[in-house]
Amino acid sequence: MSANMRVQTGKGTIPWMTVLAVWSVSAVVSLPGLAISPILGDLNKVFPHATDLEIQMLSSLPSVLIIPLCCWQAVCL
């Protein structure tokens, strides 16, 4: 692919680098849910003294942490 290749959208064209950046952010945002989903049913066993609220907070933590990482990636590009 040459550096000046562009992708046609409904609003005009965008560079391939933009398409790659949007795709990578979309992929990274979905990964935390995939990482924690196998253990979701066992969190009460792993943390027996945790309240339901703490378990909910623990299960949402990876998704919350990914937001600053995506912002950091955007700054670095």
N, CA, C, O and CB atoms as a CASP TS submission, in Angstrom:
PFRMAT TS
TARGET T0000
AUTHOR 0000-0000-0000
METHOD Language model
MODEL 1
PARENT N/A
ATOM      1  N   MET     1       0.834  -1.180   0.000  1.00  0.00           N
ATOM      2  CA  MET     1       0.000   0.000   0.000  1.00  0.00           C
ATOM      3  C   MET     1       0.880   1.246   0.000  1.00  0.00           C
ATOM      4  O   MET     1       1.844   1.344   0.760  1.00  0.00           O
ATOM      5  CB  MET     1      -0.949  -0.003   1.211  1.00  0.00           C
ATOM      6  N   SER     2       0.543   2.158  -0.834  1.00  0.00           N
ATOM      7  CA  SER     2       1.298   3.413  -0.827  1.00  0.00           C
ATOM      8  C   SER     2       0.775   4.329   0.272  1.00  0.00           C
ATOM      9  O   SER     2      -0.333   4.153   0.777  1.00  0.00           O
ATOM     10  CB  SER     2       1.209   4.116  -2.203  1.00  0.00           C
ATOM     11  N   ALA     3       1.596   5.305   0.627  1.00  0.00           N
ATOM     12  CA  ALA     3       1.253   6.192   1.740  1.00  0.00           C
ATOM     13  C   ALA     3       0.056   7.083   1.429  1.00  0.00           C
ATOM     14  O   ALA     3      -0.598   7.572   2.349  1.00  0.00           O
ATOM     15  CB  ALA     3       2.443   7.051   2.100  1.00  0.00           C
ATOM     16  N   ASN     4      -0.241   7.301   0.160  1.00  0.00           N
ATOM     17  CA  ASN     4      -1.336   8.211  -0.179  1.00  0.00           C
ATOM     18  C   ASN     4      -2.644   7.490  -0.502  1.00  0.00           C
ATOM     19  O   ASN     4      -3.571   8.113  -1.019  1.00  0.00           O
ATOM     20  CB  ASN     4      -0.936   9.066  -1.350  1.00  0.00           C
ATOM     21  N   MET     5      -2.739   6.186  -0.208  1.00  0.00           N
ATOM     22  CA  MET     5      -3.991   5.461  -0.459  1.00  0.00           C
ATOM     23  C   MET     5      -5.054   5.943   0.509  1.00  0.00           C
ATOM     24  O   MET     5      -4.774   6.219   1.676  1.00  0.00           O
ATOM     25  CB  MET     5      -3.788   3.927  -0.323  1.00  0.00           C
ATOM     26  N   ARG     6      -6.264   6.039   0.015  1.00  0.00           N
ATOM     27  CA  ARG     6      -7.373   6.544   0.822  1.00  0.00           C
ATOM     28  C   ARG     6      -8.555   5.594   0.688  1.00  0.00           C
ATOM     29  O   ARG     6      -8.673   4.858  -0.292  1.00  0.00           O
ATOM     30  CB  ARG     6      -7.770   7.988   0.391  1.00  0.00           C
ATOM     31  N   VAL     7      -9.422   5.624   1.684  1.00  0.00           N
ATOM     32  CA  VAL     7     -10.616   4.776   1.715  1.00  0.00           C
ATOM     33  C   VAL     7     -11.827   5.673   1.518  1.00  0.00           C
ATOM     34  O   VAL     7     -11.972   6.696   2.187  1.00  0.00           O
ATOM     35  CB  VAL     7     -10.720   3.968   3.061  1.00  0.00           C
ATOM     36  N   GLN     8     -12.683   5.282   0.605  1.00  0.00           N
ATOM     37  CA  GLN     8     -13.891   6.046   0.330  1.00  0.00           C
ATOM     38  C   GLN     8     -14.923   5.769   1.415  1.00  0.00           C
ATOM     39  O   GLN     8     -15.205   4.611   1.725  1.00  0.00           O
ATOM     40  CB  GLN     8     -14.457   5.701  -1.067  1.00  0.00           C
ATOM     41  N   THR     9     -15.489   6.828   1.994  1.00  0.00           N
ATOM     42  CA  THR     9     -16.550   6.700   2.990  1.00  0.00           C
ATOM     43  C   THR     9     -17.775   7.464   2.503  1.00  0.00           C
ATOM     44  O   THR     9     -17.746   8.055   1.424  1.00  0.00           O
ATOM     45  CB  THR     9     -16.082   7.226   4.382  1.00  0.00           C
ATOM     46  N   GLY    10     -18.819   7.459   3.265  1.00  0.00           N
ATOM     47  CA  GLY    10     -20.019   8.201   2.896  1.00  0.00           C
ATOM     48  C   GLY    10     -19.845   9.711   2.975  1.00  0.00           C
ATOM     49  O   GLY    10     -20.658  10.455   2.427  1.00  0.00           O
ATOM     50  N   LYS    11     -18.799  10.170   3.647  1.00  0.00           N
ATOM     51  CA  LYS    11     -18.547  11.600   3.819  1.00  0.00           C
ATOM     52  C   LYS    11     -17.301  12.070   3.069  1.00  0.00           C
ATOM     53  O   LYS    11     -16.890  13.219   3.229  1.00  0.00           O
ATOM     54  CB  LYS    11     -18.406  11.923   5.290  1.00  0.00           C
ATOM     55  N   GLY    12     -16.711  11.230   2.280  1.00  0.00           N
ATOM     56  CA  GLY    12     -15.488  11.596   1.557  1.00  0.00           C
ATOM     57  C   GLY    12     -14.481  10.461   1.649  1.00  0.00           C
ATOM     58  O   GLY    12     -14.853   9.288   1.643  1.00  0.00           O
ATOM     59  N   THR    13     -13.214  10.812   1.733  1.00  0.00           N
ATOM     60  CA  THR    13     -12.174   9.802   1.841  1.00  0.00           C
ATOM     61  C   THR    13     -11.345  10.042   3.093  1.00  0.00           C
ATOM     62  O   THR    13     -11.222  11.166   3.579  1.00  0.00           O
ATOM     63  CB  THR    13     -11.278   9.807   0.592  1.00  0.00           C
ATOM     64  N   ILE    14     -10.779   8.950   3.603  1.00  0.00           N
ATOM     65  CA  ILE    14      -9.890   9.039   4.757  1.00  0.00           C
ATOM     66  C   ILE    14      -8.639   8.212   4.462  1.00  0.00           C
ATOM     67  O   ILE    14      -8.702   7.245   3.704  1.00  0.00           O
ATOM     68  CB  ILE    14     -10.603   8.543   6.066  1.00  0.00           C
ATOM     69  N   PRO    15      -7.512   8.583   5.053  1.00  0.00           N
ATOM     70  CA  PRO    15      -6.282   7.810   4.821  1.00  0.00           C
ATOM     71  C   PRO    15      -6.318   6.444   5.505  1.00  0.00           C
ATOM     72  O   PRO    15      -7.051   6.244   6.472  1.00  0.00           O
ATOM     73  CB  PRO    15      -5.071   8.596   5.315  1.00  0.00           C
ATOM     74  N   TRP    16      -5.528   5.520   4.998  1.00  0.00           N
ATOM     75  CA  TRP    16      -5.449   4.183   5.567  1.00  0.00           C
ATOM     76  C   TRP    16      -4.997   4.214   7.018  1.00  0.00           C
ATOM     77  O   TRP    16      -5.431   3.386   7.818  1.00  0.00           O
ATOM     78  CB  TRP    16      -4.508   3.323   4.752  1.00  0.00           C
ATOM     79  N   MET    17      -4.130   5.160   7.368  1.00  0.00           N
ATOM     80  CA  MET    17      -3.653   5.255   8.750  1.00  0.00           C
ATOM     81  C   MET    17      -4.816   5.537   9.707  1.00  0.00           C
ATOM     82  O   MET    17      -4.832   5.030  10.829  1.00  0.00           O
ATOM     83  CB  MET    17      -2.579   6.358   8.875  1.00  0.00           C
ATOM     84  N   THR    18      -5.769   6.327   9.277  1.00  0.00           N
ATOM     85  CA  THR    18      -6.946   6.609  10.099  1.00  0.00           C
ATOM     86  C   THR    18      -7.798   5.360  10.257  1.00  0.00           C
ATOM     87  O   THR    18      -8.291   5.077  11.350  1.00  0.00           O
ATOM     88  CB  THR    18      -7.777   7.744   9.482  1.00  0.00           C
ATOM     89  N   VAL    19      -7.973   4.624   9.191  1.00  0.00           N
ATOM     90  CA  VAL    19      -8.734   3.372   9.249  1.00  0.00           C
ATOM     91  C   VAL    19      -8.059   2.406  10.218  1.00  0.00           C
ATOM     92  O   VAL    19      -8.731   1.773  11.032  1.00  0.00           O
ATOM     93  CB  VAL    19      -8.855   2.730   7.836  1.00  0.00           C
ATOM     94  N   LEU    20      -6.747   2.291  10.137  1.00  0.00           N
ATOM     95  CA  LEU    20      -6.004   1.409  11.023  1.00  0.00           C
ATOM     96  C   LEU    20      -6.119   1.862  12.481  1.00  0.00           C
ATOM     97  O   LEU    20      -6.269   1.031  13.376  1.00  0.00           O
ATOM     98  CB  LEU    20      -4.536   1.355  10.600  1.00  0.00           C
ATOM     99  N   ALA    21      -6.050   3.165  12.722  1.00  0.00           N
ATOM    100  CA  ALA    21      -6.166   3.683  14.090  1.00  0.00           C
ATOM    101  C   ALA    21      -7.548   3.407  14.672  1.00  0.00           C
ATOM    102  O   ALA    21      -7.659   2.991  15.825  1.00  0.00           O
ATOM    103  CB  ALA    21      -5.880   5.189  14.117  1.00  0.00           C
ATOM    104  N   VAL    22      -8.590   3.632  13.897  1.00  0.00           N
ATOM    105  CA  VAL    22      -9.959   3.381  14.376  1.00  0.00           C
ATOM    106  C   VAL    22     -10.154   1.895  14.635  1.00  0.00           C
ATOM    107  O   VAL    22     -10.752   1.511  15.640  1.00  0.00           O
ATOM    108  CB  VAL    22     -11.008   3.890  13.352  1.00  0.00           C
ATOM    109  N   TRP    23      -9.659   1.069  13.746  1.00  0.00           N
ATOM    110  CA  TRP    23      -9.796  -0.373  13.931  1.00  0.00           C
ATOM    111  C   TRP    23      -9.051  -0.838  15.175  1.00  0.00           C
ATOM    112  O   TRP    23      -9.580  -1.641  15.942  1.00  0.00           O
ATOM    113  CB  TRP    23      -9.283  -1.119  12.700  1.00  0.00           C
ATOM    114  N   SER    24      -7.837  -0.351  15.387  1.00  0.00           N
ATOM    115  CA  SER    24      -7.058  -0.801  16.534  1.00  0.00           C
ATOM    116  C   SER    24      -7.693  -0.359  17.850  1.00  0.00           C
ATOM    117  O   SER    24      -7.700  -1.122  18.816  1.00  0.00           O
ATOM    118  CB  SER    24      -5.631  -0.272  16.440  1.00  0.00           C
ATOM    119  N   VAL    25      -8.230   0.866  17.902  1.00  0.00           N
ATOM    120  CA  VAL    25      -8.913   1.310  19.115  1.00  0.00           C
ATOM    121  C   VAL    25     -10.155   0.458  19.353  1.00  0.00           C
ATOM    122  O   VAL    25     -10.437   0.087  20.493  1.00  0.00           O
ATOM    123  CB  VAL    25      -9.294   2.806  19.014  1.00  0.00           C
ATOM    124  N   SER    26     -10.896   0.145  18.303  1.00  0.00           N
ATOM    125  CA  SER    26     -12.084  -0.702  18.444  1.00  0.00           C
ATOM    126  C   SER    26     -11.716  -2.093  18.943  1.00  0.00           C
ATOM    127  O   SER    26     -12.409  -2.658  19.789  1.00  0.00           O
ATOM    128  CB  SER    26     -12.827  -0.806  17.110  1.00  0.00           C
ATOM    129  N   ALA    27     -10.636  -2.637  18.423  1.00  0.00           N
ATOM    130  CA  ALA    27     -10.211  -3.970  18.854  1.00  0.00           C
ATOM    131  C   ALA    27      -9.737  -3.955  20.300  1.00  0.00           C
ATOM    132  O   ALA    27     -10.056  -4.859  21.072  1.00  0.00           O
ATOM    133  CB  ALA    27      -9.100  -4.496  17.944  1.00  0.00           C
ATOM    134  N   VAL    28      -8.978  -2.930  20.665  1.00  0.00           N
ATOM    135  CA  VAL    28      -8.444  -2.851  22.024  1.00  0.00           C
ATOM    136  C   VAL    28      -9.557  -2.669  23.045  1.00  0.00           C
ATOM    137  O   VAL    28      -9.472  -3.211  24.147  1.00  0.00           O
ATOM    138  CB  VAL    28      -7.440  -1.705  22.137  1.00  0.00           C
ATOM    139  N   VAL    29     -10.588  -1.927  22.707  1.00  0.00           N
ATOM    140  CA  VAL    29     -11.687  -1.698  23.643  1.00  0.00           C
ATOM    141  C   VAL    29     -12.463  -2.992  23.906  1.00  0.00           C
ATOM    142  O   VAL    29     -12.990  -3.178  25.002  1.00  0.00           O
ATOM    143  CB  VAL    29     -12.633  -0.613  23.100  1.00  0.00           C
ATOM    144  N   SER    30     -12.539  -3.877  22.930  1.00  0.00           N
ATOM    145  CA  SER    30     -13.294  -5.112  23.136  1.00  0.00           C
ATOM    146  C   SER    30     -12.484  -6.195  23.839  1.00  0.00           C
ATOM    147  O   SER    30     -13.071  -7.150  24.349  1.00  0.00           O
ATOM    148  CB  SER    30     -13.785  -5.635  21.812  1.00  0.00           C
ATOM    149  N   LEU    31     -11.171  -6.084  23.885  1.00  0.00           N
ATOM    150  CA  LEU    31     -10.346  -7.137  24.477  1.00  0.00           C
ATOM    151  C   LEU    31     -10.528  -7.332  25.978  1.00  0.00           C
ATOM    152  O   LEU    31     -10.524  -8.482  26.417  1.00  0.00           O
ATOM    153  CB  LEU    31      -8.925  -6.845  24.206  1.00  0.00           C
ATOM    154  N   PRO    32     -10.688  -6.295  26.796  1.00  0.00           N
ATOM    155  CA  PRO    32     -10.828  -6.545  28.236  1.00  0.00           C
ATOM    156  C   PRO    32     -12.021  -7.431  28.586  1.00  0.00           C
ATOM    157  O   PRO    32     -11.930  -8.270  29.482  1.00  0.00           O
ATOM    158  CB  PRO    32     -10.955  -5.238  28.965  1.00  0.00           C
ATOM    159  N   GLY    33     -13.121  -7.249  27.893  1.00  0.00           N
ATOM    160  CA  GLY    33     -14.291  -8.093  28.144  1.00  0.00           C
ATOM    161  C   GLY    33     -14.015  -9.549  27.828  1.00  0.00           C
ATOM    162  O   GLY    33     -14.477 -10.446  28.533  1.00  0.00           O
ATOM    163  N   LEU    34     -13.260  -9.780  26.762  1.00  0.00           N
ATOM    164  CA  LEU    34     -12.900 -11.151  26.410  1.00  0.00           C
ATOM    165  C   LEU    34     -11.940 -11.755  27.419  1.00  0.00           C
ATOM    166  O   LEU    34     -11.974 -12.959  27.673  1.00  0.00           O
ATOM    167  CB  LEU    34     -12.285 -11.194  25.025  1.00  0.00           C
ATOM    168  N   ALA    35     -11.088 -10.923  27.992  1.00  0.00           N
ATOM    169  CA  ALA    35     -10.095 -11.428  28.935  1.00  0.00           C
ATOM    170  C   ALA    35     -10.723 -11.844  30.260  1.00  0.00           C
ATOM    171  O   ALA    35     -10.291 -12.823  30.868  1.00  0.00           O
ATOM    172  CB  ALA    35      -9.031 -10.378  29.179  1.00  0.00           C
ATOM    173  N   ILE    36     -11.713 -11.127  30.702  1.00  0.00           N
ATOM    174  CA  ILE    36     -12.286 -11.395  32.030  1.00  0.00           C
ATOM    175  C   ILE    36     -13.513 -12.300  31.977  1.00  0.00           C
ATOM    176  O   ILE    36     -13.919 -12.832  33.011  1.00  0.00           O
ATOM    177  CB  ILE    36     -12.658 -10.091  32.703  1.00  0.00           C
ATOM    178  N   SER    37     -14.106 -12.487  30.821  1.00  0.00           N
ATOM    179  CA  SER    37     -15.346 -13.252  30.738  1.00  0.00           C
ATOM    180  C   SER    37     -15.238 -14.700  31.233  1.00  0.00           C
ATOM    181  O   SER    37     -16.210 -15.188  31.811  1.00  0.00           O
ATOM    182  CB  SER    37     -15.818 -13.257  29.329  1.00  0.00           C
ATOM    183  N   PRO    38     -14.130 -15.415  31.048  1.00  0.00           N
ATOM    184  CA  PRO    38     -14.102 -16.798  31.546  1.00  0.00           C
ATOM    185  C   PRO    38     -14.192 -16.919  33.069  1.00  0.00           C
ATOM    186  O   PRO    38     -14.629 -17.954  33.573  1.00  0.00           O
ATOM    187  CB  PRO    38     -12.845 -17.468  31.081  1.00  0.00           C
ATOM    188  N   ILE    39     -13.795 -15.900  33.799  1.00  0.00           N
ATOM    189  CA  ILE    39     -13.779 -15.995  35.249  1.00  0.00           C
ATOM    190  C   ILE    39     -14.960 -15.278  35.908  1.00  0.00           C
ATOM    191  O   ILE    39     -15.076 -15.302  37.133  1.00  0.00           O
ATOM    192  CB  ILE    39     -12.488 -15.433  35.776  1.00  0.00           C
ATOM    193  N   LEU    40     -15.820 -14.653  35.144  1.00  0.00           N
ATOM    194  CA  LEU    40     -16.917 -13.879  35.734  1.00  0.00           C
ATOM    195  C   LEU    40     -17.772 -14.686  36.697  1.00  0.00           C
ATOM    196  O   LEU    40     -18.164 -14.178  37.747  1.00  0.00           O
ATOM    197  CB  LEU    40     -17.790 -13.324  34.646  1.00  0.00           C
ATOM    198  N   GLY    41     -18.060 -15.911  36.361  1.00  0.00           N
ATOM    199  CA  GLY    41     -18.900 -16.735  37.230  1.00  0.00           C
ATOM    200  C   GLY    41     -18.223 -17.148  38.524  1.00  0.00           C
ATOM    201  O   GLY    41     -18.896 -17.499  39.493  1.00  0.00           O
ATOM    202  N   ASP    42     -16.892 -17.108  38.551  1.00  0.00           N
ATOM    203  CA  ASP    42     -16.142 -17.566  39.723  1.00  0.00           C
ATOM    204  C   ASP    42     -15.599 -16.441  40.582  1.00  0.00           C
ATOM    205  O   ASP    42     -14.889 -16.709  41.552  1.00  0.00           O
ATOM    206  CB  ASP    42     -15.013 -18.430  39.288  1.00  0.00           C
ATOM    207  N   LEU    43     -15.904 -15.198  40.265  1.00  0.00           N
ATOM    208  CA  LEU    43     -15.354 -14.085  41.052  1.00  0.00           C
ATOM    209  C   LEU    43     -15.809 -14.137  42.504  1.00  0.00           C
ATOM    210  O   LEU    43     -15.052 -13.757  43.398  1.00  0.00           O
ATOM    211  CB  LEU    43     -15.762 -12.750  40.435  1.00  0.00           C
ATOM    212  N   ASN    44     -17.026 -14.599  42.754  1.00  0.00           N
ATOM    213  CA  ASN    44     -17.492 -14.723  44.140  1.00  0.00           C
ATOM    214  C   ASN    44     -16.718 -15.797  44.902  1.00  0.00           C
ATOM    215  O   ASN    44     -16.556 -15.700  46.118  1.00  0.00           O
ATOM    216  CB  ASN    44     -18.987 -15.043  44.167  1.00  0.00           C
ATOM    217  N   LYS    45     -16.240 -16.822  44.191  1.00  0.00           N
ATOM    218  CA  LYS    45     -15.434 -17.861  44.838  1.00  0.00           C
ATOM    219  C   LYS    45     -14.002 -17.370  45.066  1.00  0.00           C
ATOM    220  O   LYS    45     -13.388 -17.669  46.091  1.00  0.00           O
ATOM    221  CB  LYS    45     -15.427 -19.150  43.983  1.00  0.00           C
ATOM    222  N   VAL    46     -13.484 -16.618  44.104  1.00  0.00           N
ATOM    223  CA  VAL    46     -12.111 -16.113  44.218  1.00  0.00           C
ATOM    224  C   VAL    46     -12.016 -15.061  45.317  1.00  0.00           C
ATOM    225  O   VAL    46     -11.038 -15.016  46.064  1.00  0.00           O
ATOM    226  CB  VAL    46     -11.637 -15.521  42.875  1.00  0.00           C
ATOM    227  N   PHE    47     -13.039 -14.218  45.408  1.00  0.00           N
ATOM    228  CA  PHE    47     -13.093 -13.161  46.424  1.00  0.00           C
ATOM    229  C   PHE    47     -14.340 -13.384  47.293  1.00  0.00           C
ATOM    230  O   PHE    47     -15.348 -12.703  47.105  1.00  0.00           O
ATOM    231  CB  PHE    47     -13.117 -11.727  45.756  1.00  0.00           C
ATOM    232  N   PRO    48     -14.282 -14.326  48.237  1.00  0.00           N
ATOM    233  CA  PRO    48     -15.491 -14.700  48.982  1.00  0.00           C
ATOM    234  C   PRO    48     -16.043 -13.600  49.883  1.00  0.00           C
ATOM    235  O   PRO    48     -17.241 -13.600  50.167  1.00  0.00           O
ATOM    236  CB  PRO    48     -15.206 -15.903  49.813  1.00  0.00           C
ATOM    237  N   HIS    49     -15.225 -12.678  50.336  1.00  0.00           N
ATOM    238  CA  HIS    49     -15.698 -11.640  51.249  1.00  0.00           C
ATOM    239  C   HIS    49     -16.039 -10.334  50.535  1.00  0.00           C
ATOM    240  O   HIS    49     -16.334  -9.334  51.189  1.00  0.00           O
ATOM    241  CB  HIS    49     -14.656 -11.378  52.307  1.00  0.00           C
ATOM    242  N   ALA    50     -16.003 -10.332  49.217  1.00  0.00           N
ATOM    243  CA  ALA    50     -16.320  -9.123  48.458  1.00  0.00           C
ATOM    244  C   ALA    50     -17.825  -8.959  48.325  1.00  0.00           C
ATOM    245  O   ALA    50     -18.560  -9.939  48.204  1.00  0.00           O
ATOM    246  CB  ALA    50     -15.665  -9.165  47.067  1.00  0.00           C
ATOM    247  N   THR    51     -18.274  -7.714  48.348  1.00  0.00           N
ATOM    248  CA  THR    51     -19.704  -7.436  48.156  1.00  0.00           C
ATOM    249  C   THR    51     -20.034  -7.504  46.675  1.00  0.00           C
ATOM    250  O   THR    51     -19.138  -7.550  45.832  1.00  0.00           O
ATOM    251  CB  THR    51     -20.092  -6.044  48.739  1.00  0.00           C
ATOM    252  N   ASP    52     -21.320  -7.509  46.364  1.00  0.00           N
ATOM    253  CA  ASP    52     -21.738  -7.525  44.962  1.00  0.00           C
ATOM    254  C   ASP    52     -21.237  -6.290  44.224  1.00  0.00           C
ATOM    255  O   ASP    52     -20.843  -6.376  43.061  1.00  0.00           O
ATOM    256  CB  ASP    52     -23.263  -7.613  44.861  1.00  0.00           C
ATOM    257  N   LEU    53     -21.250  -5.153  44.890  1.00  0.00           N
ATOM    258  CA  LEU    53     -20.754  -3.928  44.270  1.00  0.00           C
ATOM    259  C   LEU    53     -19.269  -4.042  43.938  1.00  0.00           C
ATOM    260  O   LEU    53     -18.840  -3.615  42.866  1.00  0.00           O
ATOM    261  CB  LEU    53     -20.998  -2.730  45.189  1.00  0.00           C
ATOM    262  N   GLU    54     -18.496  -4.605  44.833  1.00  0.00           N
ATOM    263  CA  GLU    54     -17.061  -4.777  44.578  1.00  0.00           C
ATOM    264  C   GLU    54     -16.808  -5.732  43.419  1.00  0.00           C
ATOM    265  O   GLU    54     -15.884  -5.522  42.633  1.00  0.00           O
ATOM    266  CB  GLU    54     -16.357  -5.289  45.833  1.00  0.00           C
ATOM    267  N   ILE    55     -17.604  -6.757  43.310  1.00  0.00           N
ATOM    268  CA  ILE    55     -17.482  -7.698  42.188  1.00  0.00           C
ATOM    269  C   ILE    55     -17.822  -6.994  40.880  1.00  0.00           C
ATOM    270  O   ILE    55     -17.139  -7.194  39.875  1.00  0.00           O
ATOM    271  CB  ILE    55     -18.407  -8.928  42.394  1.00  0.00           C
ATOM    272  N   GLN    56     -18.866  -6.177  40.881  1.00  0.00           N
ATOM    273  CA  GLN    56     -19.223  -5.424  39.678  1.00  0.00           C
ATOM    274  C   GLN    56     -18.123  -4.447  39.299  1.00  0.00           C
ATOM    275  O   GLN    56     -17.800  -4.285  38.122  1.00  0.00           O
ATOM    276  CB  GLN    56     -20.541  -4.675  39.885  1.00  0.00           C
ATOM    277  N   MET    57     -17.550  -3.797  40.305  1.00  0.00           N
ATOM    278  CA  MET    57     -16.459  -2.861  40.036  1.00  0.00           C
ATOM    279  C   MET    57     -15.238  -3.595  39.488  1.00  0.00           C
ATOM    280  O   MET    57     -14.566  -3.094  38.587  1.00  0.00           O
ATOM    281  CB  MET    57     -16.084  -2.089  41.312  1.00  0.00           C
ATOM    282  N   LEU    58     -14.955  -4.754  40.013  1.00  0.00           N
ATOM    283  CA  LEU    58     -13.826  -5.546  39.551  1.00  0.00           C
ATOM    284  C   LEU    58     -14.020  -5.998  38.111  1.00  0.00           C
ATOM    285  O   LEU    58     -13.072  -6.005  37.326  1.00  0.00           O
ATOM    286  CB  LEU    58     -13.622  -6.752  40.455  1.00  0.00           C
ATOM    287  N   SER    59     -15.236  -6.373  37.766  1.00  0.00           N
ATOM    288  CA  SER    59     -15.489  -6.841  36.401  1.00  0.00           C
ATOM    289  C   SER    59     -15.483  -5.706  35.389  1.00  0.00           C
ATOM    290  O   SER    59     -15.240  -5.943  34.206  1.00  0.00           O
ATOM    291  CB  SER    59     -16.816  -7.565  36.338  1.00  0.00           C
ATOM    292  N   SER    60     -15.745  -4.473  35.828  1.00  0.00           N
ATOM    293  CA  SER    60     -15.716  -3.349  34.891  1.00  0.00           C
ATOM    294  C   SER    60     -14.361  -2.649  34.849  1.00  0.00           C
ATOM    295  O   SER    60     -14.136  -1.795  33.991  1.00  0.00           O
ATOM    296  CB  SER    60     -16.788  -2.349  35.257  1.00  0.00           C
ATOM    297  N   LEU    61     -13.460  -2.995  35.757  1.00  0.00           N
ATOM    298  CA  LEU    61     -12.159  -2.340  35.831  1.00  0.00           C
ATOM    299  C   LEU    61     -11.339  -2.424  34.536  1.00  0.00           C
ATOM    300  O   LEU    61     -10.778  -1.407  34.129  1.00  0.00           O
ATOM    301  CB  LEU    61     -11.374  -2.940  36.948  1.00  0.00           C
ATOM    302  N   PRO    62     -11.241  -3.571  33.877  1.00  0.00           N
ATOM    303  CA  PRO    62     -10.447  -3.606  32.640  1.00  0.00           C
ATOM    304  C   PRO    62     -10.971  -2.654  31.562  1.00  0.00           C
ATOM    305  O   PRO    62     -10.187  -2.021  30.854  1.00  0.00           O
ATOM    306  CB  PRO    62     -10.420  -5.017  32.091  1.00  0.00           C
ATOM    307  N   SER    63     -12.281  -2.558  31.441  1.00  0.00           N
ATOM    308  CA  SER    63     -12.848  -1.647  30.442  1.00  0.00           C
ATOM    309  C   SER    63     -12.586  -0.193  30.797  1.00  0.00           C
ATOM    310  O   SER    63     -12.375   0.634  29.910  1.00  0.00           O
ATOM    311  CB  SER    63     -14.347  -1.880  30.302  1.00  0.00           C
ATOM    312  N   VAL    64     -12.599   0.123  32.081  1.00  0.00           N
ATOM    313  CA  VAL    64     -12.322   1.494  32.508  1.00  0.00           C
ATOM    314  C   VAL    64     -10.856   1.835  32.293  1.00  0.00           C
ATOM    315  O   VAL    64     -10.531   2.953  31.894  1.00  0.00           O
ATOM    316  CB  VAL    64     -12.702   1.690  33.984  1.00  0.00           C
ATOM    317  N   LEU    65      -9.979   0.895  32.551  1.00  0.00           N
ATOM    318  CA  LEU    65      -8.553   1.144  32.391  1.00  0.00           C
ATOM    319  C   LEU    65      -8.131   1.292  30.938  1.00  0.00           C
ATOM    320  O   LEU    65      -7.115   1.925  30.651  1.00  0.00           O
ATOM    321  CB  LEU    65      -7.774   0.037  33.025  1.00  0.00           C
ATOM    322  N   ILE    66      -8.893   0.720  30.022  1.00  0.00           N
ATOM    323  CA  ILE    66      -8.513   0.786  28.617  1.00  0.00           C
ATOM    324  C   ILE    66      -8.715   2.191  28.043  1.00  0.00           C
ATOM    325  O   ILE    66      -8.077   2.544  27.051  1.00  0.00           O
ATOM    326  CB  ILE    66      -9.316  -0.228  27.812  1.00  0.00           C
ATOM    327  N   ILE    67      -9.592   2.997  28.652  1.00  0.00           N
ATOM    328  CA  ILE    67      -9.854   4.346  28.140  1.00  0.00           C
ATOM    329  C   ILE    67      -8.593   5.206  28.161  1.00  0.00           C
ATOM    330  O   ILE    67      -8.265   5.806  27.137  1.00  0.00           O
ATOM    331  CB  ILE    67     -10.957   5.020  28.961  1.00  0.00           C
ATOM    332  N   PRO    68      -7.860   5.297  29.296  1.00  0.00           N
ATOM    333  CA  PRO    68      -6.625   6.095  29.251  1.00  0.00           C
ATOM    334  C   PRO    68      -5.590   5.534  28.284  1.00  0.00           C
ATOM    335  O   PRO    68      -4.828   6.289  27.680  1.00  0.00           O
ATOM    336  CB  PRO    68      -6.019   6.184  30.635  1.00  0.00           C
ATOM    337  N   LEU    69      -5.560   4.208  28.135  1.00  0.00           N
ATOM    338  CA  LEU    69      -4.600   3.627  27.194  1.00  0.00           C
ATOM    339  C   LEU    69      -4.922   4.023  25.758  1.00  0.00           C
ATOM    340  O   LEU    69      -4.014   4.281  24.968  1.00  0.00           O
ATOM    341  CB  LEU    69      -4.584   2.104  27.324  1.00  0.00           C
ATOM    342  N   CYS    70      -6.195   4.073  25.418  1.00  0.00           N
ATOM    343  CA  CYS    70      -6.588   4.500  24.070  1.00  0.00           C
ATOM    344  C   CYS    70      -6.252   5.965  23.855  1.00  0.00           C
ATOM    345  O   CYS    70      -5.810   6.352  22.773  1.00  0.00           O
ATOM    346  CB  CYS    70      -8.089   4.264  23.840  1.00  0.00           C
ATOM    347  N   CYS    71      -6.458   6.776  24.876  1.00  0.00           N
ATOM    348  CA  CYS    71      -6.104   8.198  24.759  1.00  0.00           C
ATOM    349  C   CYS    71      -4.601   8.352  24.608  1.00  0.00           C
ATOM    350  O   CYS    71      -4.141   9.184  23.826  1.00  0.00           O
ATOM    351  CB  CYS    71      -6.599   8.995  25.989  1.00  0.00           C
ATOM    352  N   TRP    72      -3.831   7.564  25.340  1.00  0.00           N
ATOM    353  CA  TRP    72      -2.375   7.606  25.245  1.00  0.00           C
ATOM    354  C   TRP    72      -1.935   7.203  23.838  1.00  0.00           C
ATOM    355  O   TRP    72      -1.002   7.790  23.291  1.00  0.00           O
ATOM    356  CB  TRP    72      -1.729   6.679  26.304  1.00  0.00           C
ATOM    357  N   GLN    73      -2.597   6.212  23.252  1.00  0.00           N
ATOM    358  CA  GLN    73      -2.272   5.766  21.900  1.00  0.00           C
ATOM    359  C   GLN    73      -2.547   6.890  20.897  1.00  0.00           C
ATOM    360  O   GLN    73      -1.764   7.114  19.974  1.00  0.00           O
ATOM    361  CB  GLN    73      -3.085   4.497  21.534  1.00  0.00           C
ATOM    362  N   ALA    74      -3.660   7.588  21.086  1.00  0.00           N
ATOM    363  CA  ALA    74      -4.006   8.677  20.175  1.00  0.00           C
ATOM    364  C   ALA    74      -2.984   9.801  20.262  1.00  0.00           C
ATOM    365  O   ALA    74      -2.672  10.426  19.248  1.00  0.00           O
ATOM    366  CB  ALA    74      -5.407   9.212  20.486  1.00  0.00           C
ATOM    367  N   VAL    75      -2.460  10.069  21.445  1.00  0.00           N
ATOM    368  CA  VAL    75      -1.448  11.116  21.603  1.00  0.00           C
ATOM    369  C   VAL    75      -0.140  10.707  20.932  1.00  0.00           C
ATOM    370  O   VAL    75       0.553  11.538  20.345  1.00  0.00           O
ATOM    371  CB  VAL    75      -1.208  11.415  23.095  1.00  0.00           C
ATOM    372  N   CYS    76       0.188   9.424  21.025  1.00  0.00           N
ATOM    373  CA  CYS    76       1.438   8.944  20.457  1.00  0.00           C
ATOM    374  C   CYS    76       1.405   8.868  18.935  1.00  0.00           C
ATOM    375  O   CYS    76       2.455   8.927  18.295  1.00  0.00           O
ATOM    376  CB  CYS    76       1.764   7.592  21.023  1.00  0.00           C
ATOM    377  N   LEU    77       0.226   8.739  18.350  1.00  0.00           N
ATOM    378  CA  LEU    77       0.142   8.698  16.885  1.00  0.00           C
ATOM    379  C   LEU    77       0.323  10.086  16.392  1.00  0.00           C
ATOM    380  O   LEU    77       0.295  10.321  15.184  1.00  0.00           O
ATOM    381  CB  LEU    77      -1.200   8.102  16.383  1.00  0.00           C
TER
END
